[in-house]
Amino acid sequence: MKNVFAYFFIFFISIGYAQVSDFNTVNFTRADNIAKLNEGYSLENLPLLAHNLTYNLPTDVEKFRAIYTWVCNNIKSDIRQDDIVTNKRKKLKNDSIAYIKWNNEYKKIAFKKLLKHKKTMCTGYAYLIKELCFLANIECKIIDGYGRTVNSNVDALDMANHSWNAVKLNNKWYLCDATWSSGYSSNRIFIKDYNDGYFLTDPVLFAKNHYPLDKKWLLYNTTTEMDFVTSPLVYGETFEHKIIPISPQQMSVKTKINSEIDFSFKTLKETDNNTISLVYYLGTKEYAFSIYDVKNENGFVEFKNKFTKKGSYDVHLKIGNDVVATYTIMITKS
């Protein structure tokens, strides 16, 4: 039964990659260059901006690419604004009418700041993508839902806290997240660092840290709320490497000393076995676990590990220098 389940799981992931690779033959250099040529362009005239970004491109996917990379590279994440909305959402958690009323008023302030300073939070990114797509005659939706991070939506759903986009290209829906593509925060400072992994992302991977309020925007994916909150933690680097953790399925694992644990993941990029490691940290020092029986075929990687000491470990799967998945593993006496 376990092998049958694994077969079907990999089968559906393969379908997802087929969807994502629809545009593997498209060269986005021209679209990216057009976005760069329009760097710093004002938001005061969105129709003209949309025209400048798209009129010289022949296909909708190239037009969308120019819009997407322009937004990601010209709009900054506003951490203070995000704090204001998050705190108000918590305060009015049990009074949705009051929160909606407050939010409708605050949106006016937020969009003024977006237009004037090019700073916003996730809703602003998604809004700008949608508006530019509308002006370019590309169908696009704002999707609201849950974003999963180290601090949110772990083990249980908290509050809806994130927004992203679905875009229709060649009569097919795709998912993307301009907010998390644009960069990340470090010590509460926004660091501009474009991450292409959130552009037209495989829906199975996307659902590892995005869960929509309207489940139809999982697309064909069958991830449940429980799957979402209990799966291994993933990071921006996971999306850069295009890795989907498969096994263990859950972040929290409990087993006995000297029991084997099977680890596996699917990857769209070619992965060298020598770059794969399983580590834990004591303070700032990194220690590697021994892994064996490594198999790497057709984008499916699997290996084994045997824990020989009892205890609780935060275990990180790494590709090169990048952590791409985290598990909490408890080892008990046999």
C-alpha positions as CSV (number, residue, x, y, z in Angstrom):
1,M,0.0,0.0,0.0
2,K,2.8,2.4,0.9
3,N,4.4,1.8,-2.6
4,V,1.1,2.3,-4.3
5,F,0.6,5.6,-2.4
6,A,4.1,6.8,-3.4
7,Y,3.5,6.0,-7.0
8,F,0.3,8.1,-7.2
9,F,1.9,10.9,-5.2
10,I,4.8,11.0,-7.7
11,F,2.4,10.7,-10.6
12,F,0.4,13.8,-9.6
13,I,3.6,15.8,-8.9
14,S,4.7,14.8,-12.4
15,I,1.5,16.3,-13.8
16,G,2.3,19.5,-11.9
17,Y,5.8,19.8,-13.4
18,A,4.3,19.2,-16.9
19,Q,2.2,22.2,-16.3
20,V,5.0,24.4,-15.0
21,S,7.3,23.4,-17.8
22,D,4.8,24.6,-20.4
23,F,7.0,27.6,-21.0
24,N,10.5,26.0,-20.8
25,T,11.1,26.9,-24.4
26,V,10.2,30.6,-23.9
27,N,13.2,32.9,-23.6
28,F,12.3,35.6,-21.2
29,T,15.4,37.7,-21.8
30,R,13.6,40.3,-23.9
31,A,10.8,40.6,-21.4
32,D,13.2,41.0,-18.5
33,N,15.2,43.6,-20.4
34,I,12.1,45.6,-21.1
35,A,11.3,45.5,-17.4
36,K,14.8,46.8,-16.6
37,L,14.5,49.6,-19.2
38,N,11.4,50.8,-17.4
39,E,13.0,50.7,-14.0
40,G,11.8,53.5,-11.7
41,Y,8.8,54.4,-13.9
42,S,6.1,56.2,-12.0
43,L,2.8,54.5,-10.9
44,E,0.8,57.6,-11.6
45,N,0.0,56.4,-15.1
46,L,-0.6,52.7,-15.0
47,P,-2.0,52.4,-18.6
48,L,1.2,53.9,-20.0
49,L,3.3,51.7,-17.8
50,A,1.4,48.6,-18.9
51,H,1.8,49.7,-22.5
52,N,5.6,50.2,-22.2
53,L,6.0,46.8,-20.6
54,T,4.0,44.8,-23.1
55,Y,3.5,46.4,-26.5
56,N,6.7,45.0,-28.0
57,L,6.2,41.4,-26.8
58,P,4.3,38.8,-28.9
59,T,2.9,36.4,-26.3
60,D,0.9,36.8,-23.2
61,V,3.4,34.9,-21.1
62,E,6.2,37.3,-22.1
63,K,3.9,40.2,-21.4
64,F,3.1,38.8,-18.0
65,R,6.8,38.1,-17.3
66,A,7.6,41.8,-18.0
67,I,4.8,42.9,-15.7
68,Y,5.8,40.5,-13.0
69,T,9.5,41.2,-12.9
70,W,8.9,44.9,-13.1
71,V,6.7,44.8,-10.0
72,C,9.1,42.5,-8.1
73,N,12.1,44.7,-8.8
74,N,10.5,48.1,-8.4
75,I,8.2,47.7,-5.4
76,K,9.5,47.4,-1.8
77,S,7.9,45.4,1.0
78,D,6.6,47.6,3.8
79,I,7.2,45.8,7.0
80,R,5.7,48.5,9.2
81,Q,2.5,48.5,7.2
82,D,2.3,44.7,7.4
83,D,2.6,45.0,11.2
84,I,-0.2,47.5,11.4
85,V,-2.6,45.2,9.5
86,T,-1.5,42.1,11.4
87,N,-2.0,43.7,14.8
88,K,-5.4,45.1,13.8
89,R,-6.4,41.7,12.4
90,K,-5.5,40.1,15.7
91,K,-7.3,42.7,17.8
92,L,-10.5,42.4,15.8
93,K,-10.3,38.6,15.2
94,N,-13.7,38.1,16.7
95,D,-15.4,41.1,15.0
96,S,-15.0,40.6,11.3
97,I,-17.5,43.5,10.4
98,A,-15.3,45.9,12.4
99,Y,-12.2,44.6,10.7
100,I,-13.6,44.9,7.2
101,K,-14.7,48.4,7.9
102,W,-11.3,49.4,9.3
103,N,-9.5,47.6,6.4
104,N,-11.6,49.4,3.7
105,E,-10.5,52.7,5.2
106,Y,-6.9,51.7,5.6
107,K,-6.6,50.5,2.0
108,K,-7.0,54.1,0.9
109,I,-3.9,55.0,3.0
110,A,-2.0,51.9,1.8
111,F,-2.6,52.6,-1.9
112,K,-1.6,56.2,-1.6
113,K,1.7,55.0,-0.1
114,L,2.1,52.5,-2.9
115,L,1.6,55.1,-5.6
116,K,3.8,57.7,-3.9
117,H,6.6,55.6,-2.4
118,K,6.3,52.3,-4.2
119,K,6.1,50.5,-0.8
120,T,3.4,48.0,0.1
121,M,2.5,44.7,1.6
122,C,1.2,41.5,-0.1
123,T,-2.2,42.9,-1.0
124,G,-0.6,45.8,-2.8
125,Y,1.7,43.6,-4.8
126,A,-1.2,41.4,-5.9
127,Y,-3.4,44.4,-6.7
128,L,-0.7,46.0,-8.9
129,I,-0.1,42.7,-10.8
130,K,-3.8,42.4,-11.4
131,E,-4.3,46.0,-12.6
132,L,-1.3,45.9,-15.0
133,C,-2.6,42.5,-16.3
134,F,-6.1,44.0,-16.9
135,L,-4.5,46.8,-18.9
136,A,-2.6,44.3,-20.9
137,N,-5.8,42.2,-21.5
138,I,-4.5,39.3,-19.4
139,E,-6.9,37.6,-17.0
140,C,-5.6,37.7,-13.5
141,K,-7.1,37.2,-10.0
142,I,-6.1,38.2,-6.5
143,I,-6.0,35.1,-4.2
144,D,-6.3,35.5,-0.5
145,G,-5.3,32.9,2.0
146,Y,-2.7,31.6,4.4
147,G,1.1,32.0,4.0
148,R,3.1,29.5,6.0
149,T,6.4,30.5,7.5
150,V,8.4,29.5,10.6
151,N,6.1,31.7,12.7
152,S,2.7,31.3,11.1
153,N,0.3,28.5,10.2
154,V,2.4,25.7,11.8
155,D,0.4,22.8,13.2
156,A,-2.9,24.8,12.9
157,L,-4.4,27.5,10.7
158,D,-4.1,30.9,12.3
159,M,-5.6,33.9,10.5
160,A,-5.6,34.5,6.7
161,N,-2.4,36.5,6.3
162,H,-1.3,36.6,2.7
163,S,-2.4,37.4,-0.9
164,W,-1.0,36.3,-4.3
165,N,-2.1,36.0,-7.9
166,A,-3.5,33.4,-10.3
167,V,-3.0,34.3,-14.0
168,K,-4.6,32.7,-17.1
169,L,-2.2,32.0,-19.9
170,N,-3.1,29.9,-23.0
171,N,-6.4,29.0,-21.3
172,K,-4.7,27.6,-18.2
173,W,-4.3,29.0,-14.7
174,Y,-0.9,29.5,-13.1
175,L,0.1,30.7,-9.6
176,C,2.7,33.3,-8.6
177,D,3.7,35.4,-5.6
178,A,5.3,38.7,-6.4
179,T,5.6,39.6,-2.7
180,W,7.9,36.7,-1.9
181,S,9.6,36.9,-5.3
182,S,10.7,40.5,-4.5
183,G,12.9,39.8,-1.6
184,Y,12.9,39.0,2.1
185,S,13.3,40.7,5.5
186,S,16.3,40.5,7.7
187,N,16.3,42.1,11.2
188,R,13.1,43.9,10.1
189,I,14.8,45.4,7.0
190,F,13.6,44.6,3.5
191,I,16.3,43.0,1.4
192,K,15.7,43.3,-2.4
193,D,16.5,39.8,-3.8
194,Y,14.5,38.5,-6.7
195,N,13.5,34.9,-6.4
196,D,12.3,33.4,-9.7
197,G,11.0,30.3,-7.9
198,Y,7.6,32.0,-7.2
199,F,7.0,32.7,-10.9
200,L,4.4,30.3,-12.4
201,T,5.1,27.8,-9.7
202,D,4.1,24.2,-9.7
203,P,0.9,24.1,-7.7
204,V,2.0,21.2,-5.5
205,L,5.1,23.1,-4.5
206,F,3.1,26.3,-4.2
207,A,0.7,24.7,-1.7
208,K,3.7,23.9,0.7
209,N,3.4,27.5,1.9
210,H,0.3,29.0,0.3
211,Y,-3.3,27.8,1.1
212,P,-6.2,29.7,-0.5
213,L,-9.4,30.6,1.3
214,D,-11.2,29.4,-1.9
215,K,-9.8,25.9,-2.4
216,K,-10.4,25.9,-6.2
217,W,-7.2,28.0,-6.4
218,L,-5.2,25.0,-5.3
219,L,-5.9,24.2,-9.0
220,Y,-5.8,20.4,-9.5
221,N,-3.8,19.9,-6.3
222,T,-5.6,18.0,-3.4
223,T,-3.7,19.4,-0.5
224,T,-5.8,19.5,2.7
225,E,-5.6,22.1,5.5
226,M,-4.0,19.4,7.7
227,D,-1.5,18.6,5.0
228,F,-0.7,22.3,4.8
229,V,-0.1,22.9,8.5
230,T,1.8,19.7,9.2
231,S,4.1,19.3,6.2
232,P,7.8,20.1,6.4
233,L,8.7,23.8,6.5
234,V,10.0,25.1,3.2
235,Y,11.8,28.3,2.3
236,G,12.5,30.7,-0.6
237,E,15.5,28.5,-1.4
238,T,13.1,25.5,-1.8
239,F,11.4,27.4,-4.6
240,E,14.7,28.5,-6.2
241,H,15.8,24.9,-6.4
242,K,12.3,23.8,-7.4
243,I,12.1,21.1,-4.8
244,I,9.0,19.3,-3.5
245,P,9.6,17.3,-0.3
246,I,7.8,14.0,-0.4
247,S,9.0,11.9,2.5
248,P,8.6,12.2,5.5
249,Q,5.3,13.8,4.7
250,Q,5.0,15.6,8.0
251,M,7.4,18.0,9.7
252,S,7.1,16.2,13.1
253,V,8.5,12.6,13.1
254,K,8.8,10.3,16.0
255,T,10.8,7.0,15.8
256,K,13.1,4.7,17.7
257,I,16.8,4.6,17.9
258,N,18.4,2.8,14.9
259,S,15.2,2.9,12.9
260,E,15.7,3.9,9.3
261,I,13.9,7.1,8.0
262,D,13.4,7.4,4.3
263,F,13.8,10.9,2.9
264,S,12.8,11.8,-0.6
265,F,12.0,14.8,-2.8
266,K,11.2,15.7,-6.4
267,T,13.2,18.3,-8.2
268,L,12.8,20.0,-11.6
269,K,16.5,21.0,-11.6
270,E,19.3,18.5,-11.9
271,T,20.7,17.9,-8.4
272,D,24.2,16.5,-7.8
273,N,24.3,13.8,-5.1
274,N,27.3,15.5,-3.5
275,T,25.3,18.6,-2.8
276,I,22.6,16.8,-0.7
277,S,23.1,16.8,3.1
278,L,21.1,16.4,6.2
279,V,22.2,18.6,9.1
280,Y,21.4,19.9,12.6
281,Y,22.8,22.9,14.5
282,L,24.1,23.3,18.0
283,G,24.4,27.1,18.4
284,T,25.9,28.3,15.2
285,K,27.9,25.1,14.6
286,E,26.6,22.7,11.9
287,Y,26.7,18.9,12.2
288,A,25.9,16.5,9.3
289,F,24.1,13.2,9.7
290,S,25.3,10.3,7.7
291,I,23.0,9.5,4.7
292,Y,23.2,6.3,2.5
293,D,21.4,4.4,-0.3
294,V,21.2,7.7,-2.3
295,K,19.2,7.3,-5.5
296,N,18.8,10.1,-8.0
297,E,16.7,9.3,-11.1
298,N,14.5,11.4,-13.4
299,G,14.3,14.2,-10.9
300,F,13.3,11.9,-8.0
301,V,15.9,11.8,-5.1
302,E,15.7,9.4,-2.2
303,F,18.1,8.4,0.6
304,K,18.1,6.9,4.1
305,N,19.2,7.9,7.5
306,K,19.5,6.1,10.8
307,F,19.5,8.0,14.1
308,T,21.7,6.4,16.7
309,K,21.1,8.6,19.7
310,K,17.9,9.5,21.4
311,G,16.8,13.1,21.6
312,S,14.9,15.8,19.7
313,Y,16.4,17.3,16.6
314,D,15.6,20.1,14.2
315,V,16.8,18.4,11.0
316,H,17.4,20.4,7.9
317,L,17.7,19.1,4.3
318,K,20.2,21.1,2.4
319,I,21.1,21.5,-1.3
320,G,24.6,23.0,-1.4
321,N,24.5,25.8,1.2
322,D,20.8,26.2,1.1
323,V,18.3,24.8,3.6
324,V,15.3,23.6,1.6
325,A,13.2,21.7,4.2
326,T,13.0,21.4,8.0
327,Y,11.8,18.5,10.1
328,T,11.5,18.0,13.9
329,I,12.5,14.5,14.7
330,M,12.1,12.8,18.1
331,I,14.2,9.7,18.7
332,T,13.1,7.5,21.6
333,K,14.7,4.4,23.2
334,S,14.1,1.1,21.4
